[in-house]
Amino acid sequence: MKAKENIDIFFDYFNFATYYYTPTKYNKKKMKILCETMSFFLPEKEQNKIFKLFIKYPVQSFYDSPQNMREYGYLIYMEYHKENHLKFLDYPSYRERLETKLYTHENDIVFSKKRVHTILFSMVIIILIICLYKL
């Protein structure tokens, strides 16, 4: 797997964690631990870059509200891409991309379940009509 793919997975995971964040004492402590340790799951070169960003922008400055945490996730993403001279999405586009990843598959599954239920219901009705017709 290429470093670019690893870092994209890293940012997706981090932003999923910040997306559903609720500011409780327990969650604040766990989010701080997550930010301190998450970079160790990347290749060494990327590890140092991400760790420096977490030091430069401490999570304690942002973890008082869910909206601040979402912005913090984007800030880390944006700063990483700026430092490495990579293209990055603006905030609304980035949020939309994340929400698409979060909800597209779930909606597809719900649609499929509704479709299966409709087909099964139709089959039951047809079988009932046939049985009643034969009586």
Secondary structure, DSSP 8 states (H G I E B T S, - for coil): --HHHHHHHHHHHHHHHHHT----HHHHHHHHHHHHHGGGGS-HHHHHHHHHHHHHS-GGGTTTSHHHHHHHHHHHHHHHHHHTT-----HHHHHHHHHHHHHHHHHHHHHHHHHHHHHHHHHHHHHHHHHHHH-
